[in-house]
Amino acid sequence: MKFLKKLLKVLVVLFGLLIATLYITDTDYLIKAVRTIYMRGYTTAFLDDYKKFDNQEVKNGTPQPWPNHKDYNSVKETSTLDKANKDWGTADKIRDEMKALGIEIKDGKDGAEWSVN
């Protein structure tokens, strides 16, 4: 029985230290998350849970293009990838389904072009 009391005291102290550490390191939102989700009987977060937490709006700025690496599109494809890309049956099936929806795709030397009929 003494062992169980000592074990319980150690667990309480460790739990208290964990909570104090979360508050000291400014990660007390984890305690709020556990309280918001698990203490209410749920096992997962929901989309509406964001209302219970501090939120900040992220403003969008001027978009900038990603720089391309010097080897972009210059590496030769492997034989496996080459075989996968030559699956013309799937491409033809998709083209036929698009045509049924009124979208016509035509291949040219500069690439594919499409038009809505």
N, C-alpha and C positions, 0 to 999 in steps of 0.2 A: 504494500500500500504506500509505503514511503517513496518507493521508486516512482510510482504513478504520480504522486504529488510533485516530486522533483521534476519529472518529465513535463508535467503540465506547466509548472513555473517557467521552465526553459522555453517551452513553446510560446507562452504568453509574452515573455521578454523578447524572443526573436520576432514575433509578430509585431510587437510595439516598435522594435527597431526598424523593421521593414516599413511600417507606416511613417515613422519619423523620417527615414531616408527619402521616401517618396515626396514628402512635403519639403524637405530641405533642398532636394535637387529639382524642385519645381516640376515634378511629374505627378502631382496629386490628381491630375485628370484621370489617371489609371484607376484610382480609388473611386472616382465619380463614375467611370465606365462600368466597373464591377457592380457598383450600387445601382446604376441605371438599368443594366441588363440582367445580370444574374440574380440580384436580390429581389427582382420582380417576377422571377420564375421563368424567364426566357433563357434560351441557350445560344442565341445569336443576336446580332445587332439588326436594327431596322432602319429604313431610310429616314424616318421621322425622328430618330434619336439625335440628329444634329441640332435640333432645337434646344436640347438640354445642355449643350456645350457652348463655350465661347466660339464665335465664328469671326472670320475676317474675310473681307471681300478682296479678291485678287483682280486687279485691273489689268486689262490686256493692253499691250503697247503696239508698237509697229512691228509687224512680222518680218523676220529676216530669214533668208534662205539658208539651209544647211550647206556648209562647204563640202564639196565632193573630194574624195581621196584621189590621189594621182592615178591609182589603178582601177578607178571606178569603171565598170563595164569593159575592162580590157583583159580580164582573166578568162581563159578558155574554159568552157563548161565541161564537166566530167561526162563520161559516156552514159552513166546512169541518168543524169539530168537531161542529157541530150535525147535519150530515148523517151523520157517522161514528157518532154516538150513537144515531141513529134506525135502526140496523141491526137491525130486529126479528127478521129471519130467523135470525141467529146466536143471539140471545137465546132464541128459541123452541126452537132445536135443543139448546142447552145445557139448557134447562128440561126437554125431553123426555128427554135423557140422564140428568139427575139423577132424574127420576121413575122411570126404569127401574132406578135404583140404590136406590129406596125413599125418596127425598127429594123432598118436594113443596114447590114455591115458589108463593106466592100474592101478587099485587100488591094493595096497598091504598092509600088516600089518604095514609097516613103512611109509606109505603115498602113494601118487600117483607118478607114473613114466610115462614119455612120450618118444615117439620115432618118428622120421620122416621116413616115408616109401617112 
